[in-house]
Amino acid sequence: MEPLLYLVHRLPYPPNKGDKLRSFHLLRFLAARYDVHLGTFIDDAADRPHVEAVEQLCASVHVASIKPATARLRSLAGLLTGEALTLRYYADQTLRDWVDRTVRDHGIRRAVVFSGAMAQYAMAANLRVVVDFVDVDSAKWRQYAQMRTWPVSSLYRREAGRLLAFERAIARKAAASVFVTQAEADLFRALAPECAARVHHACNGVDTAYFDPTVALQNPYGPDEEAIAFSGAMDYWPNADAACWFAREALPAIAAARPRARFYVVGMNPTAAVTALAADPRVTVTGRVPDVRPYLLHASAVVAPLRVARGIQNKVLEAMAMARPVVVSQAIAASLSGSAQTHYLVADSGEAFARTTVEAMDDADIGPAARAHVLAEHDWERNLQPFEDLLREPSVVAAPTHQRPFARTVARTAHPS
């Protein structure tokens, strides 16, 4: 098979958080069609044992290490150079040398870059590059700035501006730029109109055979509890902010209406603020769990009250695939396909979230409709097909493409959270 360079900002395994779900399934998709040469980073020691699983899918792998505290200090050099701090955070000479050597030695002509910051390693080579920006990261930093006070807000606004300039420069050079939703693609077209013709979207999928509500899974909740679940990586600021906001603004009214209600915050690496929520007897903070599915399957309702959200939220799709009633914020609803009230419920204020969550706990119809929608719209293989088309020269894209069977496999992960 033809060689291909794949650059990812975080080891794409195990697929236990949003970005790694997409990067892993994209790796599997590409490995069925190319000999993939993967360059990536590890920023969590817990990922180190999983390098071997990734190597099973790849022709070669180069893993550079990031120590987050050191990388944050290194990124501050961008204040002097005028660069986006994100670029300095992911700067690594060993990866740069590996890319140059690998492209030369294997005659690589095509590349997929996952996350805009990784494009700094691919654009100098004579490659046909497809950049999976996933989200408009510069817009995320602008959202952060709106929710913080000076001087942090000023730093975040600076990062938004510098990063958008970099995103536009990369998009001008790349063969194609891909985003996770139509809304993100439309936003980037508005921000970078000179690149609009080469901007596309490829929505995420869900492993619906794994997230299957008919599979028997032990109930992790107490016999007298009506559990309301919120899942995700709890060291990610929007998730941590959402958990704290929901516990403060919505849970008291829910508990008044449903005394047996209990809020479960399910996810790895909870921040100190999230951990502190457990002081309330109505809240349980689980930390990392080996399998998130029981917490979804046996929840009376699942909530996603993020006030800052970019792209699509896999946690929402997974809960929908498990046929649970899901209540999402307006910020998340903007990225979802399907129909509010039919496939998911939407709320914004604390009062509205409380009222709508109580309604969801009694709704027997919305969960099955949600799963049917995910089955129809969120197939990984179908949704990632644009990458194969975009990697080909324009004259080849129009021709029928033959999909090779998977030459390598990786055992299904337990999807820890």
N, C-alpha and C positions, 0 to 999 in steps of 0.2 A: 504493500500500500504506500501511497505517497506520504512523505513526512510532513508534519505540521507542528508549528510552535504554538504552545498554549501557555499563557502567562496569567497567573492568578495571585491575588494579594494575600491569600490565606490558604493553607493546605485544604484541598477540596474533599476532605473526609475526616471524620464521619459527618454525614449531612445532618447535623444536629442544631443548626441555626440558619436563619434565612439566606444569607449569602452563600453558605456552603451547600445548601440544598440545590440551589441553581448551578453553582460551579461544578458540583459533583455530577449532576445529571447531564450537564453540558459535556463534561469529560467523557462520560459513558457514550453519549451520542457521537462525539468526535472519534473516540477510540474504535467505533464500529466501522469507520470510514477512512481513517488515517493512522499512520504510525505517529503517535503523539509524543512530543518532547516537551515535558512540563517543567516550567520554572516557577517556583512559588516560595512563600515564606511560612514559617511557624512562629506564632506569637504566644502559644500556650503549650507548656510542656506536656499536657495531657494528650496533645495531638501527635507527639513524637512516635508512639507505638503504631500509629496508623500509616506511616510512610510506606510500609511493605504492601498494604492493601492498594495504595495508589500505584505503586510500581507494577502491580499485576496488569494494570490497564495501559501502561505507557512503554514506549520504546526507551526512554531515558527520563530521569527525574533529577532536578537540582533543587535542593531545599536550603534556603538561607534562613538564618535565625534573626528574629526581632525581639529585643527586650523592650517592652513598651515604655518603661521609664526612661531608658537611654534614648530611644527613638524620639520621644517627646522633646527631650533636650536638644537632640540633633536637629529637629524640625525648626527650632527657633532661629537657626541660621537663615531661614527664609526671610526673616524680618530684615536682614541686612542685604540679601541678594535680590529682594523683590519677588521671590517665588512664592507659590502657595506652600503653606507649611506641610500639607499632605504629601507633596512630592519629596521633600527632604525626609519625611518620616519613612518612606519606602525606598530611600536611596541605598544601594548596596553594590559595591564594585565587583564582588565575586559573581553576583548574578549577571551583571552587565558583561563581564568577561565570558561567562558561560553561554550567554545568548549569542554573542559574536562568534564564538568557537563552534557552537552547535549549528547555527545557520550555515556557516561556511563548510563544515565537515560533512553535513548531511544534505547539502544543496536544497535547503528549505526555501520555498517560494510563497508560502501562505502562513498566516498567523491569526489566532484569536486571542484577544486581550480581554481579560475579565477584570473590570474596575479600571476607571480612567487613569488612575495613578500609575498603573503598570505599563501604560503606553510609552512612558519615557524610555523603556528598554527595547521597543520594537520599531519605532518610527525612523531610525537612522538607516536600518537595513532596507534592501530593495525587496520588500515583501508586499503581498496583497494582504492588508490588515483589516480585520473586522473587529471593532471595539464594542464589547458589551458593557456599556456604561451602567446598565441595570437601572439606576435612578439618576436624576440630575443632582449630583452631590452638592454642587454650588447652591442650589435652591434649599437643600437641607441646612446648610450653614446659615443661610439667610433667615430661615425659620428659627434656628437656634438663637440668633442675634435678637430676634423680636421677643424672645422669652427670657432674656438675661439682662442684667443691669450693666451699666458702664463700670469698669473698663472692658469686661469680658465681651459685652455686646459689640464693642468697637473692633475687637480682635476677630470676632466671628464674621462681622461684616467685611472686614479686610479679606478674610479667607474666602468668603463667598465671591468677592470680585476677582481675586487672583485665580481662583479655581475655575471660574467661568471662562476667563481668558484662556486658560490652558485647555479646557474642554473644547472650546471653539477652535483653537489651533490644531488640536488633534483631529477633530472631526473634519477639518478642511483637508488633512493629509490622508485620512483613512479611506478605504474603499467603501465602508459603510459603518454607521453608528447604530447600535441597537439598544432599545430600552425595554423595560419589563411590561409596560402598559401603553396603551394608546395615549392616555393622558400625559404620561411622562414624555413620550415622543413628541406630542403636540407642544408641550411646554418648551422642549429644547428647540423645536423648529421656530418658535416665537423668539427665543433668546439668541438663536444662531441662524437667522434666515438664509444666510449664504450657504448653509449646509443642508437645507431642508430636503432637497431631492434625494439625499443619501441617508436619511434618517428613517429607521424602521422600528418595529416593536415585535417582541416574541414573548408571549405570556408564560408564566410558570405553569407547571403541571403539579399533579399530586399522585403519589403512589397509592392508588385506590384499592389495590389488593392488600396493601399493608394497613392503610387506614380504612378498615372495613368494620362497620358496626355489628356484623353478624359473628365476628370472632369473639369467643368467650374470654373475657378478661376480668380478673378479680377486682371487686369494688374497693378502692383505696379509702373511701370515706366512711365515717361513722354511720351506724344504722339509723340514727335519728336526724342526720344532717341533710339539708337541701344545699348541695354544693354549687357555688358559682366559681367557675375556673377562669383563670387568666394565665396563659402560658407564654414563654419566651425567655430569651437570655436576659437575666435581670441585672447585668452590668452594662447593658445598653441604655443610655440615658432616657430615650423616649419611653422604653418599657418601664423603667424604674419610676419615672415621673407619672406614668399612667396608673401604675399600681397604687402609688401613694395618693394620687388624686381621687381614684375610685373609692378607696377606703375612707377617705375624708369626706367626700362630697356626695356619694351615692349610697354607701353601705348602711349608714344609720337609718335612712328611710326604708331601705329594703328590709332590714332587721325588724323595724317596727311593724311592717306589714306581714313579714314571714319570720317569726321568731327562731325557726330552726335553720335559717339561712346562715351559711358560713362561706367566707371568701377565701379561696385557695390560690395563692400565688405560686405558680409552678415553673421553675426554671433555674438554670445554673447561675452561680456567682452573684447572688443577691447583694446589692449595695447595703451599706449600713442603714440607710434610710428605709430600704425595703425590709431588712431584717427586723428593724424596730417595729414594724407593723404588727408583728406577732405578739406584742404586748397586749393587744386587743384580743380578748378571747374569741371574738368572731372571725379572726384572721389566722390562717396557717400559711407559713412560708416554707415550702418544701426544700428549696435548693435543688441541686441536680437530682433527677430521677432517672432510673434505667429505661423507662418506657413511658412516654407521655400519654399513650392511647387510653389506659384505664381512667386517667383523670379527665379526659375528654368524654369518653363513652358514658361514664356514670355521673357526669355533671348535670344538674337540672338546667343550667344555662351556661354558656361560655361568653365572656365579654372581652372586648378589645377596645379599651377607652383611650387610645393614644391621641394626644393633642398635637403631636408632631409625627407625621407619617409620610414617607416617600415610597413610591412604587406600590407593589402589592404585598400584603402581609400573609406569609405562608401559614402562620398560626391560625388565621381565619379560614383559609381553604381547608386545612387539615380538620378543623372542628366541623366545618360543613360536610366534609367527606365522611365524618363519623356520625352524620345525621343528627347533629345537635343544633338547637336554636342558638343563634349567635347574635349578640347586640354589639354593634360597632359604632365608632365615632364618625362624624361627618368627614373627617380627614381620611379615614380608611374607606368609607363608602364611595368616595370619589374615584377610587381605583378599581372597584369591583365591577365585574359584569353581573348579569342577572338583575333581579328586581328587588328593591326594598319592599318589605312586607311579605314578599313571596319566598325569597331565598335567605334573607337576613333582615334584621331590624336595625334601625338607625336612631341614635340619640346624641345629644350634645351636652347639655347642661347636666349638673349633678341630679337635679330633680327629674329631668327627662330620662336619664340613665336608670335611676331607681324605679320609676314607673314602668319603663319598657322592659327592664330585666325581670320584674315581677310578672309582667304579661308573658314574657318568653318562657318562664318556668311552667306555665300552664298551656303552652301552645304545642299541640301534638302533630301539627301538619307541617310546620316550617322546616323541621329537621329533615324529614324524608325528601322534601322538595329541594333542599339545599344539596343533599348528596346527589340527587338526579342531575342537578345543574353542574356539579363538579365532574361527574362522569361524562357529561356531554361536552364540556368546554375545557377541561384541564388535563389533557393527555400529554405527557412529556414528549413522547416521540413526535407527535404531530406538531406540537407548539414550538419545538426547537428546529424544525425543518428549514426555516428561513436562514439559519446559519450555513447550512450546506449550500443553499442557493447563492447566498451572498459571497461565499468563499470562491465561487467559480467566476471566471471571466464572463462579462455580459453575454457573449456569444454562446456560452455553454449553459447559462442559467435557463434559457428557454427550452433546452433539450431535456427529455425525460432522464431522471437520475435513478440509478440502480442502487438500492441500499444493501450493503453487505451485511451478512449476519454478524453478530457479536463474536469477535475472535477471542476476547478475554472477558472474564466475569469477576465480579466482586461479590462476596456474600452479602446478603441483605442486612443492613444495620438495624439495631434495635431502636434507632431514632431517640437516643437519650435527650433530655432537655434540662 
